[in-house]
Amino acid sequence: MDNIPNKPKYAYLPEDLILKMLEQAPDTAKKVSELVNIDEEVVDQAKSILNEKGIILKNDTQEFTESLVAVDGAEIIEKKTSSDILMSIAVGVEGIREKDSESWSPSGQQYYQWQTVLPHHVANPRLAQGIMFLMELSILARADHEVRIMDGTHLTMILKLNSLLSAHDDEFADESYVKALEDFLRERYKKIIPDIPDIIDDAFSDPAIIGMAKYSSSREIIDSLLKDLNILMDDKIFLSFVLGKDEFTKPMSVGQGIKEKEDWKRVHIGCNLPIKSLTPEKMREFANRLQQSIEPFKISAGKESKLFFTFYRPFDDGPVYKIEIKEKLANDLDQLKKALLSIKKQIMFPEIREPYPQYFADVIAKNVSFGMNAVEQAICNDPILHNSKNFDLIFPYRTN
């Protein structure tokens, strides 16, 4: 057996694997370089086109507000041998200001937390994530700050809420799923599932609420205004070569690019959960209200979306931010400039790339795992479970 030709040599892991990765690193670096370098002539042409069309604007205002908040959330599912523990949180963090706040918005809530235990089910992640997004929307809608940053895009929010309410389609969400959602709404908001459109309406109609996604692959400007330049980058990256300090793009309705237009034509939100308390007529009414809650943002024949976007570069060496805004703010240039300068005042580049409250809300949300660890310890210390002959079933189904 030792004389078998081309016998594979025994690998020493993980060292051999890492060495193989490093061998390919130069080629990977070359590919990265190709994607972040662009011909200066193309940049100049793009600047000329955008300036001729009045797309590049200068933020020359001195007005700003310290009344600013960012909201983020997180969810975690701990899969035990016997069941799943679901946990979702959402938090609001105020921006840096000269005078410390002593209280939150009188009619609002600074954070929400939810946890439950359900039988194993493939739909459980939809439930945890959907509830997280509902909590984020509630904090945003009930706050009274002049600028409120939603972490992510409005489209993502709609898709996740649709996923929450349509889990019966592909994954056959059962009664325990519906009951958990009903219990959450009743305990946190004194609401029921048919009230969800109210939560969406409150956030999607408020011009103070803006969307800022940390990552964006959209090509709305490139595919609509610069399509003849054969640019391979996305808008956010390319505009970092085009925009200078304090420059931003004229607000445009979402759906300028082919892909984005199709996204906003097709986007929908519905519900197929087995809600026993609703008659077929009430279910149809609920479905109509869900669709109406996102109707202003949808694109149809002869109708543009009332959701707008702008790209903003606060600093010469800093990143470009894509910001989604409502029609009212898009049409009020003075208020938009004030909001942009307010965001700039919260950015501490290069140490922190996002506005400070958005960064810190993300840090807090990521600590959801510590909360889960504490809950797990409390479960293990429960006297009834601790003395149960089935104590082993509360441990993870695999070795961590």
C-alpha positions in Angstrom: 0.0 0.0 0.0 2.9 2.4 0.7 4.0 2.2 -3.0 0.7 3.6 -4.4 1.7 6.3 -6.9 0.5 9.9 -6.3 -0.7 9.0 -2.8 -2.0 12.2 -1.2 0.3 13.4 1.6 -1.3 13.6 5.0 -2.2 17.3 5.6 -1.4 19.1 8.8 -4.5 21.2 9.6 -5.2 24.0 9.9 -1.6 25.0 8.9 -1.6 23.5 5.4 -5.1 25.0 4.7 -4.0 28.5 5.7 -0.8 28.2 3.6 -3.0 27.4 0.5 -5.1 30.4 1.2 -2.0 32.7 1.4 -0.7 31.3 -1.9 -3.8 32.7 -3.6 -3.8 36.0 -1.6 -1.8 37.9 -4.3 -4.3 37.0 -7.0 -7.2 38.0 -4.6 -5.5 41.4 -4.0 -5.1 41.9 -7.7 -8.9 41.4 -8.2 -9.7 43.8 -5.3 -7.3 46.4 -7.0 -9.1 46.1 -10.3 -12.5 46.8 -8.6 -11.3 49.9 -6.7 -9.4 51.6 -9.4 -11.0 53.5 -12.2 -9.8 55.7 -15.1 -9.7 59.3 -14.1 -11.2 60.2 -17.6 -14.3 58.2 -16.7 -14.6 60.1 -13.4 -14.3 63.4 -15.2 -16.9 62.4 -17.7 -19.3 61.3 -15.0 -18.8 64.6 -13.1 -19.5 66.6 -16.2 -22.7 64.6 -17.0 -24.0 64.9 -13.4 -23.2 68.6 -13.1 -24.9 69.3 -16.5 -28.1 67.6 -15.2 -27.9 69.4 -11.8 -27.4 66.2 -9.9 -24.5 67.2 -7.7 -25.4 69.7 -5.0 -23.4 71.4 -2.2 -24.5 71.4 1.4 -23.7 75.0 2.4 -26.0 75.2 5.4 -24.8 76.0 8.9 -28.0 74.7 10.4 -28.2 71.4 12.2 -29.9 69.6 15.1 -28.7 67.5 18.0 -32.1 65.9 18.2 -31.0 62.7 16.4 -31.4 59.0 17.1 -30.6 55.7 15.4 -32.3 52.4 15.9 -31.0 48.9 15.4 -32.0 45.4 16.4 -30.8 41.8 16.6 -32.2 38.3 17.0 -30.8 35.0 18.2 -32.1 31.5 18.3 -30.6 29.0 20.7 -31.4 25.5 19.5 -31.7 23.1 22.4 -32.2 19.4 22.2 -35.9 19.7 23.1 -36.8 23.2 21.7 -35.7 26.6 20.4 -35.2 29.6 22.5 -36.0 32.8 20.5 -34.8 36.2 21.5 -35.2 39.6 19.7 -34.2 43.1 20.8 -34.3 46.6 19.3 -32.6 49.7 20.8 -32.6 53.4 20.2 -29.4 55.5 20.8 -29.3 59.2 20.7 -26.6 61.2 19.0 -23.8 63.1 20.8 -25.1 66.4 22.2 -23.8 69.2 24.4 -26.3 68.5 27.2 -27.0 64.9 28.3 -30.6 63.7 27.9 -32.4 62.8 31.1 -35.4 61.1 29.6 -36.6 59.5 26.3 -39.4 60.7 24.2 -42.5 60.9 26.4 -44.7 58.8 24.2 -42.0 56.5 23.0 -39.9 53.6 24.3 -36.1 53.4 24.0 -35.9 49.7 23.7 -37.9 46.5 23.3 -37.0 42.9 24.2 -38.9 39.7 23.4 -38.2 36.1 24.1 -40.0 32.8 24.0 -39.6 29.0 23.6 -41.1 27.1 20.7 -40.8 23.6 19.3 -38.2 23.2 16.6 -39.5 24.7 13.4 -37.9 26.0 10.2 -40.1 29.1 10.4 -38.8 30.2 13.8 -36.0 32.4 12.3 -38.7 34.3 10.3 -40.6 35.0 13.5 -37.6 36.2 15.5 -36.4 38.5 12.7 -39.8 39.8 11.8 -40.6 40.7 15.4 -37.2 42.5 15.6 -38.1 44.7 12.6 -41.5 45.5 14.1 -39.8 46.6 17.3 -37.4 48.8 15.4 -40.3 50.4 13.5 -42.1 51.1 16.8 -39.1 52.8 18.4 -38.6 55.0 15.3 -42.3 55.9 14.9 -42.9 56.7 18.6 -39.7 58.8 19.1 -39.9 62.6 18.7 -36.4 63.3 17.5 -36.0 65.5 14.4 -33.8 63.0 12.6 -34.3 59.2 13.1 -32.0 56.7 11.4 -33.4 53.3 10.5 -30.5 50.9 10.0 -31.1 49.5 6.5 -33.4 50.1 3.6 -37.1 50.4 3.4 -37.2 47.5 0.9 -35.5 45.2 3.3 -37.9 46.1 6.0 -40.9 45.3 3.8 -39.4 42.0 2.6 -38.7 40.8 6.2 -42.2 41.8 7.4 -43.7 40.0 4.4 -41.6 37.0 5.4 -42.9 37.2 8.9 -46.6 37.2 7.8 -46.2 34.7 4.9 -44.4 31.9 6.8 -47.4 29.5 6.2 -46.6 29.5 2.5 -43.4 27.5 2.2 -42.6 26.5 5.8 -46.2 25.9 7.1 -46.0 28.0 10.2 -48.2 26.4 12.8 -50.4 27.6 15.6 -47.5 28.0 18.0 -46.0 30.5 15.6 -49.2 32.5 15.4 -49.7 32.4 19.1 -46.2 33.7 19.8 -46.7 36.6 17.4 -50.1 37.4 19.0 -48.7 37.2 22.5 -45.8 39.6 21.5 -48.2 42.2 20.0 -50.6 42.0 23.0 -47.8 42.2 25.6 -45.7 44.9 24.0 -48.3 47.1 22.3 -51.7 45.9 23.4 -52.3 45.2 19.7 -53.3 42.3 17.6 -52.0 41.0 14.3 -54.5 43.1 12.2 -52.9 46.3 13.8 -49.5 45.6 12.1 -50.4 48.0 9.2 -50.7 50.8 11.8 -47.1 50.1 13.0 -45.9 50.2 9.3 -47.9 53.3 8.4 -46.6 55.3 11.4 -42.9 54.7 10.4 -43.3 54.8 6.6 -45.2 58.1 6.5 -42.9 60.1 8.9 -40.4 62.3 7.0 -38.2 62.4 10.1 -37.4 58.7 9.6 -34.6 58.0 7.1 -33.0 54.8 6.0 -29.2 54.3 6.0 -27.8 51.0 4.9 -24.2 50.2 5.8 -23.9 48.2 2.6 -25.5 48.9 -0.8 -25.1 47.4 -4.2 -27.6 49.6 -6.0 -26.7 51.2 -9.4 -29.6 53.6 -9.7 -27.5 56.6 -10.8 -25.0 54.6 -12.9 -27.7 52.6 -14.8 -29.9 55.6 -15.4 -27.5 58.6 -16.0 -24.1 57.1 -16.6 -24.9 53.8 -18.5 -22.8 54.7 -21.5 -19.6 54.9 -19.4 -19.5 51.1 -18.8 -18.9 51.5 -15.0 -18.7 48.1 -13.2 -18.9 49.5 -9.6 -22.0 50.2 -7.6 -23.2 53.8 -7.0 -21.9 54.1 -3.5 -18.3 53.2 -4.5 -18.2 55.1 -7.8 -19.6 58.3 -6.2 -16.7 58.2 -3.7 -14.5 59.2 -6.8 -17.0 61.8 -8.0 -18.4 63.6 -4.9 -16.3 66.0 -2.9 -16.6 67.2 0.7 -20.2 68.2 1.6 -21.6 67.3 -1.8 -24.7 65.2 -2.2 -26.9 64.1 -5.1 -30.2 65.7 -5.9 -32.9 63.5 -4.4 -34.4 61.1 -6.9 -37.3 58.7 -6.6 -36.2 55.1 -6.0 -36.4 52.8 -9.1 -34.1 54.8 -11.4 -32.2 51.6 -12.3 -33.8 48.6 -14.1 -33.3 46.2 -11.2 -34.5 48.7 -8.6 -37.5 49.6 -10.7 -38.5 45.9 -10.9 -38.0 45.5 -7.2 -40.4 48.3 -6.4 -42.9 47.1 -8.9 -43.0 43.6 -7.5 -42.6 44.3 -3.8 -45.7 43.3 -1.8 -46.7 42.4 1.7 -49.4 39.9 2.6 -50.5 37.4 5.2 -51.4 33.8 5.0 -51.0 32.8 8.7 -53.8 30.6 10.1 -55.3 33.3 12.3 -58.4 31.6 13.7 -59.8 34.9 15.2 -60.2 36.4 11.7 -63.1 35.7 9.4 -62.3 35.4 5.6 -63.8 38.9 5.2 -61.6 40.3 8.0 -58.6 38.5 6.5 -59.1 40.2 3.2 -59.5 43.6 4.9 -56.2 42.9 6.7 -54.5 42.0 3.5 -55.7 45.2 1.8 -54.5 47.4 4.6 -51.1 45.7 4.5 -50.8 46.5 0.8 -52.0 50.1 1.4 -49.3 50.6 4.0 -46.6 50.2 1.3 -48.5 51.6 -1.7 -46.9 55.1 -1.6 -43.5 53.5 -2.2 -44.5 51.1 -5.0 -44.0 51.8 -8.7 -46.7 51.2 -11.2 -47.6 52.4 -14.7 -47.4 56.2 -14.7 -46.7 56.3 -10.9 -43.3 57.0 -9.3 -42.4 56.0 -5.8 -42.7 58.5 -3.0 -39.5 57.2 -1.5 -36.4 59.0 -2.5 -32.6 58.5 -2.2 -29.6 60.7 -2.1 -25.8 60.0 -1.8 -23.9 62.2 0.6 -20.2 62.7 1.2 -19.4 64.6 4.4 -15.6 64.5 4.2 -13.0 64.4 1.5 -11.4 61.2 2.6 -14.5 59.6 4.1 -17.1 57.2 2.6 -20.2 58.1 0.6 -23.5 57.4 2.4 -26.8 56.3 0.7 -29.7 57.8 2.5 -33.4 57.0 1.8 -35.8 59.8 2.5 -39.5 60.5 2.2 -41.0 62.7 -0.5 -41.7 65.6 2.0 -38.0 65.9 3.0 -36.8 65.3 -0.6 -38.8 68.4 -1.7 -37.6 70.6 1.1 -34.0 71.3 0.3 -33.3 73.5 3.3 -34.6 70.8 5.7 -32.6 68.1 3.8 -29.4 70.1 4.1 -30.0 70.5 7.8 -30.6 66.7 8.2 -27.4 66.0 6.3 -25.3 68.4 8.4 -26.8 66.9 11.5 -25.6 63.4 10.3 -22.2 64.8 9.6 -21.9 66.2 13.1 -22.3 62.6 14.4 -19.6 61.0 12.2 -16.1 60.5 13.7 -14.3 59.2 10.7 -11.9 57.4 10.4 -12.3 55.8 13.8 -16.0 55.2 13.3 -17.5 55.1 9.8 -21.2 55.3 10.6 -22.9 58.2 12.5 -22.1 57.6 16.1 -25.6 56.6 17.3 -26.0 54.1 14.4 -22.6 52.6 15.3 -23.4 52.4 19.0 -26.9 51.0 18.5 -25.3 48.2 16.4 -22.7 47.5 19.2 -25.5 47.2 21.8 -27.6 45.0 19.5 -24.7 42.6 18.9 -24.6 42.0 22.6 -27.9 40.0 22.3 -25.7 36.8 22.7 -24.8 37.9 26.3 -28.5 38.2 27.1 -29.1 34.8 25.7 -26.3 33.4 27.8 -27.8 34.9 31.0 -31.2 33.5 30.1 -29.7 30.0 29.5 -27.9 30.2 32.9 -31.2 31.1 34.6 -32.9 28.2 32.9 -30.2 25.8 34.1 -30.6 27.2 37.7 -34.4 26.7 37.7 -35.1 24.3 40.6 -37.8 22.4 38.8 -35.7 21.8 35.7 -32.5 21.2 37.6 -34.0 18.3 39.4 -35.9 16.9 36.4 -34.9 13.6 34.9 -35.1 15.3 31.5 -32.5 17.9 32.5 -30.3 16.8 29.6 -32.9 18.0 27.1 -32.3 21.6 27.9 -28.7 21.5 26.6 -27.7 22.3 23.0 -28.3 19.5 20.5 -24.6 19.6 19.6 -21.3 20.3 21.3 -20.4 24.0 21.2 
